[in-house]
Each structure stands twice: as C-alpha cells, then as structure tokens.
Amino acid sequence: MSLDPTARAMLETISTATITTLLLKKGLRNIWMRGPQPFTPTAKGKRLVGPAFTLRFVPAREDLATPESWSSPRSTRAAIEDMPEGVIAVADAMGVTDAGIFGDILCARLMKRGVTALVTDGCVRDVAGVVGTDMPVWCRGGAAPPSVAGLTFVGWQEPIGCGGVAVFPGDIIVADDDGAVCIPAAFLDEVLAGGTEQERLEAWIVSKVEQGEKLPGLYPPNAENKARYEAEKKR
C-alpha cells in the first residue's frame, strides 16, 4: 500500500478543489467526503496524502457493541496493528456524531505506527488527548461516548462508504482545509498529469485578476488568454 514518493510530493501541491474539478471532467462527481473537516491543529493548514486503509462500522448491536469487544480479534485495536506506515486511515462511521470512534490512546498508537492521518465521517473522543498526540484528524467533531455506544466495528480493508463516497483500499486520499477527497487508484496518473498544470494556470489567472483584468475570457481562459498563458509560461 505504498505511494511513490514522487507522486506523493506532487499531490501535496494539488488542492482538493483542483482534484474535484479534474475528476469532474472525467465524469466522477462524487469524490469529496461530506462531514470530515480538519479538526486537530496538525490537520489545519496542511495537505496530507496517502493510500486509504479502510475501517467499517455498522449500527450498534447490543450483543456485539460492548467494551469486551475491544479485546476481540476483530477490533479497531487489531486493525491499527495492520496499518502500514504512510497510509491514511479512513473510517466509515455512518455519520454518527454521538459516539467517538477513536480516542487519545488509539490516536497515539496511530502516530507510533506512522499513519499519516485519520479521516472519518464520525467523531473522536478525548479531544484534548487526541490533540496532544499530534495526529492529524479530519472528522465531524468531538463526542464523549465511546464507539460502542452507537456503533459496532466490523472490519477493515474492505470497500466502505465514508461521507457518502465509495472508498476502496488503496485509493488515494488527499485532505486539506477544504476536506478530504478520494482519488480512485485507476485515475491517479490522470490527476498527476493534469493537477500541477491546473494549479499553475490558476495561479497565473489570479495574478491577472490582481492586476485588474476582467473575468470573462480569463476564467475560464479563452483561446487568446490560453495563448498568453503559454507564452508567459515559457519566459
């Protein structure tokens, strides 16, 4: 589940906004996860990238969602020990906001495992402790009750739906101040090919706007402005 360092470095320069636009042009409209937002200080003002390591919760069932389940072979604890360095843990918590799926101890272990970030459409608990671990977390907020108060953990490294987005193990996650997006693995090369150029073009457009130029024909650029951009890019 490794990501080529060159690809990772390139994606770190491409915003989630740009990625959604690029993939929209390829027919992919549903890649931005609803709910996860930068929550911890180490998530804010950052852009983090990694392959998805998926976790799945279902509604709580009283015979399974118990404190004793935390010692089960099928538990969040066991899943964490399977996580390779550099992945982003993506947890399908069904949008539940009245139970925290991870707390400070689990986030501390994520840090020790070298996990890049945690992204979930649910909440975390022990917020002060989670912040103290320095784990970058994108989520919907904090909640004091433990996960078993509202959810049952059922597995990892299988397809999930996080924030209404289908995420498969090994898909590429990019998370920044606008939230988190999922790049299907098959589209990674296209994002890498078009993303850097799109960022460069938009920076050029911004510079022209700051100089007082009008938007029609500039954004999006017409043929004349595309030619101007290409000419100035070569200088």
C-alpha positions as CSV (number, residue, x, y, z in Angstrom):
1,M,0.0,0.0,0.0
2,S,2.9,2.4,-0.6
3,L,2.6,5.5,-2.6
4,D,5.5,6.6,-4.8
5,P,7.4,9.4,-3.1
6,T,7.3,11.5,-6.3
7,A,3.6,11.0,-6.7
8,R,3.0,11.9,-3.0
9,A,5.1,15.1,-3.3
10,M,3.2,16.1,-6.5
11,L,-0.2,15.5,-4.8
12,E,0.8,17.6,-1.9
13,T,0.9,20.6,-4.3
14,I,-2.6,20.0,-5.7
15,S,-5.6,21.2,-3.8
16,T,-8.7,19.1,-3.2
17,A,-10.6,21.8,-5.1
18,T,-8.5,21.2,-8.2
19,I,-8.8,17.4,-7.8
20,T,-12.6,17.6,-7.7
21,T,-12.5,19.7,-10.9
22,L,-10.2,17.4,-12.7
23,L,-12.2,14.3,-11.9
24,L,-15.5,16.0,-12.7
25,K,-14.1,16.4,-16.2
26,K,-13.6,12.7,-16.2
27,G,-17.2,12.0,-15.1
28,L,-16.5,11.5,-11.4
29,R,-18.8,13.8,-9.4
30,N,-18.8,12.1,-6.0
31,I,-15.3,12.0,-4.6
32,W,-15.5,14.7,-1.8
33,M,-16.4,13.3,1.6
34,R,-19.3,15.0,3.4
35,G,-18.5,15.6,7.0
36,P,-14.8,15.2,7.5
37,Q,-13.2,18.6,8.2
38,P,-9.8,19.5,9.6
39,F,-10.3,19.0,13.4
40,T,-6.9,18.9,15.1
41,P,-4.2,21.7,14.8
42,T,-2.0,19.3,12.9
43,A,-4.7,19.0,10.2
44,K,-5.4,22.7,9.7
45,G,-3.4,24.5,7.1
46,K,-1.9,21.2,5.8
47,R,-2.4,19.0,2.8
48,L,-1.8,15.3,3.6
49,V,-1.7,12.4,1.1
50,G,-1.8,8.6,1.5
51,P,-3.3,5.4,0.4
52,A,-6.6,4.6,2.0
53,F,-6.7,2.0,4.8
54,T,-10.4,1.5,5.4
55,L,-12.3,0.7,8.6
56,R,-16.0,0.0,8.7
57,F,-18.6,0.5,11.4
58,V,-22.3,-0.5,11.4
59,P,-25.1,0.4,13.8
60,A,-24.6,-0.7,17.3
61,R,-25.9,-4.2,18.2
62,E,-26.1,-4.8,21.9
63,D,-24.6,-8.3,21.9
64,L,-21.6,-7.1,19.9
65,A,-21.0,-3.5,20.7
66,T,-19.6,-4.0,24.2
67,P,-16.5,-2.9,26.0
68,E,-15.4,-6.5,25.8
69,S,-15.3,-6.3,22.0
70,W,-12.3,-4.0,22.2
71,S,-10.2,-7.1,23.0
72,S,-11.7,-9.1,20.1
73,P,-9.5,-10.2,17.1
74,R,-12.0,-8.1,15.1
75,S,-11.4,-4.7,16.7
76,T,-10.1,-1.3,16.0
77,R,-7.1,-2.2,18.0
78,A,-6.3,-5.2,15.7
79,A,-6.9,-3.0,12.6
80,I,-4.4,-0.4,13.8
81,E,-1.7,-3.1,14.1
82,D,-2.3,-4.0,10.5
83,M,-1.8,-0.4,9.2
84,P,1.4,0.2,7.2
85,E,3.4,3.4,7.6
86,G,2.2,6.2,5.4
87,V,-1.5,5.2,5.0
88,I,-4.5,7.4,5.8
89,A,-7.0,5.6,8.0
90,V,-10.5,6.2,6.5
91,A,-13.3,5.2,8.8
92,D,-16.9,4.7,7.8
93,A,-18.8,5.8,11.0
94,M,-22.1,6.2,9.1
95,G,-22.1,9.9,10.0
96,V,-22.8,9.1,13.7
97,T,-22.0,12.1,15.9
98,D,-22.9,10.9,19.3
99,A,-20.1,8.4,19.7
100,G,-16.3,8.8,19.3
101,I,-14.7,6.1,17.2
102,F,-11.1,6.8,18.3
103,G,-9.7,8.5,21.4
104,D,-6.3,9.6,22.6
105,I,-4.8,6.1,23.2
106,L,-5.7,4.8,19.7
107,C,-4.5,8.0,18.1
108,A,-1.2,7.8,20.0
109,R,-0.8,4.3,18.5
110,L,-1.6,5.6,15.0
111,M,1.2,8.0,15.4
112,K,3.6,5.3,16.5
113,R,2.6,3.2,13.5
114,G,3.5,6.1,11.2
115,V,-0.1,6.6,10.0
116,T,-0.4,9.9,8.1
117,A,-3.9,10.9,9.1
118,L,-7.3,9.8,10.3
119,V,-10.3,10.7,8.1
120,T,-13.8,9.8,9.3
121,D,-17.4,11.0,8.8
122,G,-17.9,10.4,12.5
123,C,-16.3,11.9,15.7
124,V,-13.4,11.3,18.0
125,R,-13.4,11.4,21.8
126,D,-10.9,12.5,24.4
127,V,-10.4,15.6,22.3
128,A,-7.7,17.2,24.4
129,G,-5.7,14.0,24.4
130,V,-6.2,13.4,20.7
131,V,-4.9,16.9,20.1
132,G,-1.9,16.1,22.3
133,T,-0.9,13.1,20.2
134,D,-0.4,15.4,17.1
135,M,-2.4,13.0,14.9
136,P,-3.9,14.9,12.0
137,V,-7.6,14.2,12.1
138,W,-10.4,15.1,9.7
139,C,-13.8,14.4,11.3
140,R,-17.2,15.9,12.2
141,G,-16.2,16.9,15.8
142,G,-15.9,15.5,19.3
143,A,-18.2,13.2,21.2
144,A,-17.6,11.8,24.8
145,P,-19.4,8.4,24.5
146,P,-17.3,5.5,23.3
147,S,-17.8,3.9,19.9
148,V,-19.8,1.0,21.2
149,A,-22.5,3.5,22.5
150,G,-23.6,3.9,18.9
151,L,-21.6,1.7,16.6
152,T,-20.2,-1.8,16.0
153,F,-16.8,-2.2,14.4
154,V,-17.0,-5.0,11.8
155,G,-13.9,-5.0,9.7
156,W,-11.0,-3.3,7.8
157,Q,-9.5,-3.2,4.4
158,E,-12.8,-3.6,2.5
159,P,-14.8,-1.2,0.4
160,I,-16.6,1.4,2.6
161,G,-18.7,4.5,2.2
162,C,-17.3,7.5,4.1
163,G,-19.2,10.7,3.9
164,G,-21.2,9.3,1.0
165,V,-18.2,8.4,-1.0
166,A,-17.1,4.9,-2.0
167,V,-13.6,4.3,-0.8
168,F,-11.7,1.1,-1.7
169,P,-8.4,0.0,0.0
170,G,-5.5,1.6,-1.9
171,D,-7.5,4.5,-3.3
172,I,-5.5,7.7,-2.8
173,I,-6.8,10.2,-0.2
174,V,-5.9,13.9,-0.3
175,A,-7.0,16.0,2.7
176,D,-6.7,19.7,3.2
177,D,-8.6,22.7,4.6
178,D,-11.5,22.0,2.1
179,G,-11.9,18.5,3.5
180,A,-11.0,15.1,2.1
181,V,-11.2,13.6,-1.4
182,C,-10.8,10.1,-2.7
183,I,-8.9,9.6,-6.0
184,P,-9.7,6.1,-7.4
185,A,-6.4,4.3,-7.9
186,A,-7.1,4.0,-11.6
187,F,-7.3,7.8,-12.0
188,L,-4.1,8.7,-10.1
189,D,-1.9,9.1,-13.2
190,E,-4.5,11.5,-14.8
191,V,-4.6,13.6,-11.6
192,L,-0.8,13.8,-11.5
193,A,-0.7,14.7,-15.2
194,G,-3.3,17.5,-15.0
195,G,-3.1,18.7,-11.4
196,T,0.2,20.5,-11.4
197,E,-0.6,22.3,-14.7
198,Q,-4.1,23.3,-13.4
199,E,-2.6,24.8,-10.3
200,R,0.0,26.7,-12.4
201,L,-2.7,28.0,-14.7
202,E,-4.9,29.2,-11.9
203,A,-2.0,31.0,-10.2
204,W,-1.5,32.8,-13.5
205,I,-5.2,33.7,-13.6
206,V,-5.1,35.0,-10.0
207,S,-2.1,37.2,-10.9
208,K,-4.1,38.7,-13.8
209,V,-7.1,39.3,-11.6
210,E,-4.9,41.1,-9.1
211,Q,-3.7,43.3,-11.9
212,G,-7.3,44.3,-12.6
213,E,-8.2,42.2,-15.5
214,K,-11.9,41.2,-16.0
215,L,-13.1,37.6,-15.6
216,P,-14.9,36.9,-18.9
217,G,-12.5,35.2,-21.2
218,L,-9.9,34.9,-18.4
219,Y,-11.6,32.4,-16.2
220,P,-12.0,30.0,-17.8
221,P,-9.4,31.2,-20.4
222,N,-10.5,31.7,-24.0
223,A,-8.1,30.9,-26.8
224,E,-6.4,34.3,-26.6
225,N,-5.7,34.0,-22.9
226,K,-4.6,30.4,-23.3
227,A,-2.0,31.6,-25.8
228,R,-0.9,34.4,-23.5
229,Y,-0.5,31.9,-20.7
230,E,1.5,29.5,-22.8
231,A,3.8,32.4,-24.0
232,E,4.4,33.8,-20.5
233,K,4.9,30.3,-19.1
234,K,8.0,29.9,-21.3
235,R,9.7,33.1,-20.1
